[in-house]
């Protein structure tokens, strides 16, 4: 190759083959390259793929679709019959659908529907009570709940418990439409363990964490922080806040509006006593509101107190460290709670009177040093004014002596002696005990101080215990009636969760004085029980066992009582157009038909049966080849062409089109086995030459000839074996066919022997005397030769006439010569 070098003087390279470069006019005058057109490229892309889709539809897509539709219609026709639609397995499936719908949907609706307000309220006619619901301890399951439980059981537990609360709470909102919903703490299970973004999160020196939890605690602090807590907050909102918002129900008649209050914390949210996590409390208040608050609802004053932090005041660890940071906010709230209550009531009364809820200030200019602030307007009406009934909300129940009964509605243990409610019953009572980050009841001193400082407490509601408990406290606690609300979660150790419904009615005048003389009955309560999920699963298991036994019994009775089997009979006809099963169906049909044996029945020229296959067992070929002996000629052109000329890999003399003739046979359905393959007339037309005196031929009909109407012009088959050279050539072809095992692409075929045999056959035929009569050529044969041998119609017609209209002879001769 010529080498090119740079030269400073412009001399040509020293190569004799060098041709100077001449710039092209096209290169000089080319236009600017167009910028990319994404829209045009996308349109071209769509056009190309649309054309490909059309080509696919016109080639394979249409046939595939039709075949699929036919198979589908066939299966529908076979299955949509009465005895299969109402079969035993289908009945079981329908029953299972009903059972699952009952256990996963309908039972929630039924349970909540039974708790409808009108079913248990007992107010005078014409009253408009306020409907309030207390939900306790949802305690969302998280990594803190079951730290040793492996995946996927841990994730499955979360999913099951969330679905349970979601379905229950959704029915609560859709059917009961409460005006107010209060949550009584323990919104999360591990809320206190998830590290905050700011503040110290180290365990105090007096920490009482169990040893088996210390390792997990290090992992929690390292792996789970504020981001994880925010995900849990979003999860809580999805379960409980979103249904409230989406309900869009109006408040009840005569009510100001609807509220949902979730600010009361639990020990799983913050901790308890001296081990309250202050940063976790600050985070909780930031998202849910003040943990110590006063609300006036339905002419009742609700006081929510963070008794978890308040309990640090009486903690045994108070001597080890300064715990005032923990209990001071709750203590300061209690010191001012009477004033806070009066202000809240006054604000409500102003609303009832139609006045501005905030006091108006006098507008005047005064000297700052001499200004008089003694007459500043305030919401505090002063002591001695009317006071509304007060309801205390606390997460941890108030103190009671050990063994105090909780009543007959407690699920763990019913009362041992229901006739004596004052008798000690430790099993039916809340255990007066404590441990790491929990205490079952408040200290007695904290309980007494709480009730006395709040004042006028007529009722208290609490959570934490997870089971129901109802009692009236002693005189030192103002004989307060308290109800501990069941947990609403199925994972809190109580088989039957629930929630508490409260109906309140307390009519007052504009000064806050009651209009009803009976102030003891301003509220009514009802425990609403939710489904027992473990019982539901037990029913699933029982029904599954019954179904298994029923299926086994029926399987045993099917052959005895001749019952209808569910499985389809495999001997049934295959779906239409399914060619994969067509040959198997033909074989089954032939085997079951006494008039169509495995081997054909041969007849004499007169039409009478002269011999059957079983009469010539000693003359049967060792293989299934149709060319087992001279004179045997299979009617299928594909088989003869394959016997006559095997495929050559890369050769120039191979017959074009023979390699794909198998597919043409399926499309044309002309050559090969005639008829439809069923009954008489469906076998091949074969002549077996057993000698000069005994000739038999099969009484079949060539399908192609029958379809074309040319049966009368067929050349007699006995003319094919009269020449000795013919028989020798056929023997050679038969030997080659047996040697290569019907493999048209086998490289072991002796090509030289094949050519010699074909030359012998051609020479023998040339010497025979031609029939002087005019031969009628079948148009289908002409088309076949044109397609397979790439001949023109005149040449194909002439070739057929030279071989008495026999397409097989014509193809053999053409292949041998070319």
N, C-alpha and C positions, 0 to 999 in steps of 0.2 A: 504494500500500500504506500502511496506517495506520502512523504513527510513534508510538513509545512514548518517553516521557520520564519521568525520575524527578521526583517532586514532594514537597516536604517536608510539605505539608499534606494529602496523600492525594487530591488532586483528580483526576478522570478526565481522560484525554487528550482533546484537542479534535478527535476524529475521529468522524464520524457512524457509521462501520462498526465501532466498537469494541464488543467483546463481553467482558464481565468474565470472568476466568478462574475457573472453579469446579473445585476439586480433585476428582479422581475417587475414588470409594469404593475402586475397585480399587487405585489408587495408595496410598491411605491404609492399606489393609488387606493390602498385599502381604506375603508371607512373606519370611523371610530367604533371600538368594540362597545356594543350596547351594554348598558348596566343590567344587573340581575333583575329579573321580573318575578318576584316570588308568587304573585297571584297567577301569572301565566304558567309558571312551572307547576303550580298546584293543579291548575286546570288540565295541563297536559298529563300530569300524573293520573288524575281522575279518568281522563279519556283512555289512557293506555290500559288501566286496570278495568275499565268498563268494557273495552274490547276483549280483554282476556276473559272476563266473566261471560261475555256473550259467546265467545268461542267455546268455553267450557260447557255452557248451557246447550249449545248446538251439538256438541260431540258426546259428552258423557252426562252432563247435568240433567238433561231432560229425561234420559233413560233411567238414571239413578233415582230421580224424583218419582217417576211413574212407578218404578219397581218398589220403592219405599211405600208409596201410597197404597199399592196393591197389597203388599205384605201387611201394612197396618189395617187395611180394610178386612183382610182375611182373618187377622188375629181378633179384630173386633167382632167379626161375624161368628167366630168360634167361641168367644168368651162371653159375649153379651146374649146369653141364653138364660132362661129362667133358672135351670138347675145349677148353673155356675154362679150367677149373680147372687143367689140366695144360698150358696153353699156354706158348709160348716165353717171353714176358715174365714170366709167373708163376714159371717155373723160374729165371730170372735173379734175380728178387726173393728167392726162397728161398736161392739161392746167396749173394747179398749179405748176407742176414741171418746165414748161417752164417759167412761170412768176417769180418764185423764182430764177432760173438760170439767167434770165435777170437782176433782181434787185440786186442779190448778186455777180454776176461774170461778165456777158457780158457787162453791162453798163459801168463798169470801163474801160474795154478794148476799147469800142467804144469812150468814152469821150477822152481818151488819144490819141487814134489813130487819132482823128480829129485835134489834135494839132501838128501833125508831122511837123518837121522842114521845109520840102519841101513845105508844104501847105501855108506858110506865109513869108519865107525868100525871099528877093529881092536883092541878090548880083549879080554882073556880072558873066557871065559864066566862069567856070574854077577856081573860088575862093574856098578856103578851110577854112571856118569860124570855129571859136572855139565855142562850144556849152556849155553854162552855165545855170544852173537852180538855182533860189533863192527860198528857202522854209522858210516860216515864221510861227512862233508861233504854233508849234505842241502841246505844252503845255499839256503834258501827264496828264490825269485825275488821281487824287489821293485823299487821305483823306482830303486834304485842299480844294478841289474843291466844294464839296457839303457836308459840315460837318453834316448837319441835315438830309440828305437823308438816309433812313434805308436800311438795307440789306433785300432782295437781289437786290434792285434797284441800290444801289451804285456799286456793283460788275457787274451788268448787264450793267451799263453805261460805266464802264471801258472796258468791253469786246467789246461792240458795237463800241466805238470810236477807240479802238486799231485795230479792224478788218477793219474799214473804212480806216485808214491811212496805214495799212499794204497792203491792196489791191491796193490802189491808188499809193503808192510809188513803189510797185512791178511792176505795169504797166509802171510807169515812167522809171524805170531802164530797163525793158525788151524791151520797144518799142522806147524810145527816146535816150538811151545810151549817156547821157551827159558826156562831158569831165570833167566838174567841177560842184560840188554842194556846195552852200553856205547856211548855216542856219543863220537866222537873229535874233536869240535869243528866249527867252521863251521856252526852251526845255522842262522844267518841269513846272507844275502849282504851286507846293508848295516847290520848291527846297530851297528857303531861310528859310523855317520853320523847316527843318530837322536838328537837332543838330549835330554839328561836334564833332569829337573825342577830338580835342584840341581847345583851345581858348574860350573866354567868349561868351556866347550866350544869355545874358540878354538884354532885351529891354532897350534902352537908356531912360534917364529921360524925354526927350522931345518927347517920342514916341507918335504917334497919332493913335494907334490901336483902331478900333471901340470897343465899350463896349460889343456888342454881340459876339465878337471874342476873348475876353480876356480869357474866360473859356476854349475855344477850344485850345488857344495857350499854356496854362499850360499843357493840355493833350498831345499836340504834342511834347512839349519839354521833357516831361516825358516818352512818349511811343515810339517816333520815333527819331532815331538818325542816326549815320553814316551807320549802317547796312541797314537801310531802304533806305537811299539814294543810296547805292551801288546796291540794288535790282532795284531801279528805273533807275539807269545808265545801268544795264544789260538789262532792258526792252527797253530802248531807243536804245541800240545797236542792239537788236534783231529786232526792227522795221525798223531801218534806216541804220545801218552799215553793218549788215549781208547781206542784198540784194545787197548792193554795192560790197561787197567782192565776193559774189556768182555769180554775173553777169559775171565776168571774161571777159568783153569786152575790146577790144583794143581801144586805143585812136583814135580819128578821124585822117584823113589824114593830115599830117604835124604838128600834135600836139605832145608836149613833153610827155604827159602822162595824167593820170586821177587823180583828187584830190577830196576829200570831206573835207570841213572845217566847223567845228561846234563850234569854239571858241568864237564867238560873244555872250555875255550874254544878258539876258533880265531881266526886273524888277522882274519877278517871280522866276528867278534863284538867284539873289543877293539882291534885294531890289532897292530902288531909293533914290538918293540924300543923305540927312543926315542920312537916315535909311538903307543904304547899310550895309549888314552883312559881315564884312571883313573876318571872318573865312570861310563863305560860298563862298566868292570870291576866296580865296586861294585854297579851295577844287576844285572849278570849273576849275581853271587854271591848277591844277595838273592833271586833267583827260582829259580836252579838249584843252589845249594849251593857249598861251598868249591871253589875252582879247584885247590887243592893238597890232596890227601887220600890216605889209606891205607885200603884195604878188604881184608879177608880173605875170599876166596871159594873154596870147594872146596879148602881147604888150600893155597891159593896167596895170596901177598901182592901185591895190585895197588897200585902207586904212581902216582898221576896228578899230573903236574907242569905248571904254567903256564910252559912254556918260552918263550912269547911275551914275557912280562914279564922273565924271566930273561935274555933276549938283550939287554936294554937295558944290562946290566952290561958287555958287550963292544962296545957300539955306538960308532961313530966320532963320534957327537954327544955323547958323555959329557963331552968337554972344553968344550962350549959351554954346558952347563947341568947342574944337579944332577938326575940321573935316579934318585936313590935311592928316591924315592917310588914309582917304577915297579917296580924289581927287588928292593927289600928284602923284601917278603913271600915271594917265591919263594926268595930266598937264605936267609932265616931258616928256612924249611921244610926246605930241604936240609941245613942244619946240624944239625937235630934229627930228621931222618928215620929214623936208625937206632933212636933211642929210641922214636919213634912206632911203628915196625914191631914192636919187641919188645913194647910194650904191647898192640898189636892182636892179636898172636899169643897172648900170655898170656890175654887176654880170651877168645879162641876156645877155648883149652885148658881154661879154667875151665868153659866151657859143656859141653865134651866130658866133663869129669869130673863134671858135675852140680853144680858149685859156683856160688856167687853170683859174677856176672861182675865186680862192683866190690868192691874190698877193704874189709873191715869195720874200723872204727875202734874202739879201746879207749875205753871210757867211764870217765873218772876226772877228778877235780878237781885242778888244779895251779895254782901261782902262775905268772902269765904271764911274769914276769921270770926265773924259775928252771925253766921247763918244758923238758923234753928232747924235741926234735923229731927226733932222729937215728934213732929206731926207728919213725918213722911208716910205716904200711903203704902200699905202692905196687904198681902193676901191673908195674913194671919188674923183671923177673927177674934183670937183670944180664947182663953180657957172657958169652959162652961157652955160652949156652943154645941149645937147638934152634931152628933158623930154617927157615921155609918158603920154597919157591922164590918168587923175586920176579919180577914182571912189570911192566915200565915202560910207561906210557901217555903219549904226548906227541903233540901235534898236528903239530908240524914234525918231519920225520924227522931221525935222527942224522946226523952228518957221515960222509961217505965220499969217497974220492978221485974226482976227475972221471973219468967214463967207466966207473965200476963197473957191471957188468951187473946187471940186475934179474930176469933169468930168462925162461923161455919163456912164462909166463902174462901178461907185460906186453903190452897190446893195441896200443899205439902202434906199436912196432917190435919184432918178434921178434929174438932174438940173431942177429947176423951170422955168428958162429961158435959154434954150440951145443956143439961138442966141447971148446972151451977157455973155460970160464967165467971164467977170470982175465984174459982178454984185454980190452983197453980197447974199449968199444963205446959211443960217445957217444949214438947214437940209442936204444939200449936202456936207457940209464942216466937217472937223475934229474939234471937240469942243476944244477950247483953255481953258482947265481946268485941275485941279489936285485934288488929294486926297491921302488917305493913301497908300503909297508905289507905287504911279503911278503919271505920269504927261503926258498928251496926246501929247504935243509938248515941245521941249526944250525952255528954255528962249531965248529971242532974242539976248542978249549979248553972250551967249554961242554958239548960232548958227553962228553968224557973226565971232566970234573968231575962231571957228572950221574951217569954210570954208577958211578964210584968212590964217591961219597958215598952213593948208595942201597945199593950192595953186593948181592952174590948175585943179580944180574940174569941170569936165564936166557933171557928173551925180551923183546922190545920190539915194541909195535904203535903205528903212527902213521897219520896221514892227510895232508891238505893237497894231495897230488900229483894226486889224482883217479884215478890208474891204479895197477895192482898192481905191487908191487916186493918181491922177496924176496932177502935176502942175509945173509951172516955178516960182522960187522965185524972189524976188525983186533985184534991182541992188546992194543993200548993201550986198547981199549974192551971188554976182557974177552971178546972173541970172541962178543959178544952176537948172537944171531940176531934179525933184525928183518923184519917184514912191514908194508909200507905198504898200507893197505886201499883198495880201489876206492871211488869215490863211489857213493852210492845214488841220485843224481839223474841224469836223462837230459840235463840242460842243462849239464853240466860239461866238455864237449868230448871225452868218451869215449863211443863208440857203444854199448858194452855195459856198463851199470852192474852193481853187485853188492854183496855184503856177505861178511864173513868169519865162518865158523862155527868155534868152538873147543870141543872136547870135552876135559874135564879129569878126571883120576882120580889121586889121590895119597893112598892110605891111610896113616894115622899112628896112633901110640899116644897115650896120654893125656899124655905128656911132649913130644910133637911130633916124635918120632923116626920116620922113614919105615919102613914095613913092606915096601916094595918096594926091591930093591937097585938097580934101574935108575931113577935119578932124572932121567935125560936124556929120558925119554919119558913125562912126567906130563901132557902135553897133545898133542892132535892138531888139525890145522887143515884146513879145506876152503874153497876159494873157490866161492861160489854165484853164478852169473851170472843176471842178470835179462834180460827181453826187450830186444832191440835195437829201440827204438821207431822209429828212422829206417828200419830195414829193414822194419818193419811198414807204414809209410806207403808205402814203395816198392812193396811187394806190393799195397797198395790201388790204387796208380796203374797197375800192370801189369794187374791184374784188370779195372780200369775200361776200359783200352785193349782188352783182349780182348773184353769185353762190347760195346763200341761197334762193333768190327769184326764180331762175330757178328750184331748187330742189322742192320747195313748189308747184310751178305751175305744174310741171310734176307729182307730187304725186296726185294732184287733177285730172289730166287728165288720169291717168292710168285706173281707172274703167270706165270712160266715153268713151274714145277712144279705149279701150281694148289694151293699150300699154303693152309691155313686162315688167313685174315687175323685179326688180333686184334680189330680194330675191328668193332663190330656193324654189320649191314647197315642203312642208314638207311631202307630200304623195309619193314622189319619193322613189324608192327602196333604202334600206340601202346599204352601201358599202359591198363588198364581205368579208366574214369571220367575220362580226360584229355580233356576237351571242346576244349581248345585245339588239338589235332591231329586232331580228328574230321573237320572239314570238309576238311582237306588229305587225309586218308585217303579220304574219299568221292570227291574229285576224282581221286586216283590210281586208285581202283577203277574209276571211270567211264571214265577215259581208257584203261585197260588192257582193258576189256570191250567186245568188238565188238558185243555185243547192247545196249549202253547208250551211244549216241553222245552228243555234247555237247548237241545239241538233241533234243527229244523226237520220237518217231515217232508220226504221226497216223494214225488209222484212220477208216474210214467207219462209219456206223451198223451196217452188216452185219458189221463186225468185220474186214474184209479191209483190208490196208494200201493206202491210196489215194495217199499222198504221203509222202515223207520230207523231212527238213530240207534235204538237198542238192538236192532238186528245186525248191526255192523260194528259191534264193540271192538272186534279185532282189527278193524280198519281205521279206528280213530287216530288222529295225529297225536304225537307226543306233546305238542304245544297247542296254544290257541291260535296260531297263525292260520290265515285263510289260504295260504299258498303252501300247504304241507305236502301236496302231491301234484304232479302235472295235471293240467286241466282245470285246477281249481281257480276260480276267478271271483274275487270280491267285487261286489257291485259299486262300492265307494271309490270314487276317482282319486280321492286323497290317498287312500291306502295303496292303490295301484301305482300312483305317481311316486310315492315314497319307496315302494318296492323297486320301481324301475330306476329311479335316479336319486340317490341319497344326496344330502346337502354337502356342498364343498365349501370349506372355509377359505375364503379369499380366491376361489377359482373363477375363471371367466366363463366356464361352460355350464354353470348351474342354471337350472330352470327358474326363471323369475316368477315370483308369486307363489311357488309351491310351499314355501316355508310358512306362509300365513293362511294356507287354505283351510286349516282347521277352524279358524274364526269365520271364514267365508261359509263353511258348511253350516255353522250355527246360525249365521244370518240368513242364508238362502233356504236352509232346511230342505235341500233338494237331493243331495247325494248322500250316499251311505245307506243306513237302514230305512227302508221305505215306510210310508204310512206314518201313523202316530205312535207306533211302538206298542200298541195294545191289540190283542186279539189276533185273528187270522189276517194274513196279508201284510204283516208288519215285518217279516224276516228278510234277510238278504237273498238275492237271486244268485245262486251258486250252482255250477255244474261240476260234478265229480266224475271224471273219466276212469272207470274201473276196468275198461277193456273195450274191445271192438263190438262186443255183443250185448253189453249191459251198460246202458247209459241212464242216468237219472238226472233230473233237474228239479230245483226247488220251485214250488208253485207260488212264488212271491211276485210282487208287483213293484217295478222300479218307480219310486215316487216321482222322479223328475219326468219320466215318460207319461205317467198318469196325469200329472199336473198339466202337461202340455197337450194332452190329447193325442199322442203319437204311439200308443201301445201297438197298433196294428202294423207299424213300420219297423219294429225292432228286428234286428238281424238275429236269426236263430243262433243260439249259443253253441249248438253242436258243430258249427262250421269252424270254431276257433281251435279245435284240437285235432283236426284231421291230418294235419301235416306232422310228420315225424320231427322235422326241424323245430316246429312250434313247441312240441313237447320237450325237446332237449333244451330249448331256450327257457321255457317256463321252469324246468327243473333247475337250471342254473340260477334263475332269479329267485326261486324258492330257497335254494341253498344259501344264497347271499342274504336273503331276508332273515333266515333262521340264525345265520352267523352273527348278524349285527343286532339282533334282539329288538327289532322295531325301533331303532334309534337312527333317525335320519341324519344326524350330525356325527355319527360314529366315524372315527378315523381308521377303524380296522377293516372297512369295506374294501374289497379288492376292486379298484376302479377298472383295471385292465380287463379282469374277468367279466365285469358287468358290460363293458363296451363290446366285448367279443360276443357275449350272449345276445345283446341287442342287435348286433350286426347279423347274427345267425337268424334271429327272429325276422328282421327286415328282409333278409335275402329269401327266407322261406316264403314269406308273404308275397314277395314280388313274383315268385314262380307260380303261385297259384293262379288259377284261371278266375278272372273277375266275373262277377255276376253281371249279366248283360242287362238286367233290368235296371231301371232308373231308381237311384237311391234317394229317398226323401231325408233331408237333413233337419234335425231338430234345432229350432232357433235358440233354445237354452244352451245346447251344446256349443253353438257358434259363439254365444256370449261368454261362455266359460273359457273357451280357448283364447278369445280375444283378451280377456282379463288376465289369464294366467300365463300366456305365452307371448303377450304383446304383439299379436298378429292383427292384421286388418281383417275386416269381415270377409272380403272375397277370398283371401288366403286361407282363413280358417274354414270357410265353406268348402273350398277345394280340397283341403287336407282331410276333412271329414268324408267327402265323397270318395277319396282314394282309399279310405279304410272302411267302406260300407257303412258310414254313419256312426261308427263306433268311436266315441270320444276317447276311450282308454287307449285303443290302438293308435289313434292319431297322436295323442300326447306322448306315448312311448316312442313312436317312430320319430317324432320331432325332437325329443330329448336325446335320443340315441344319435341322430345325425348332427345336431348342434352342440 
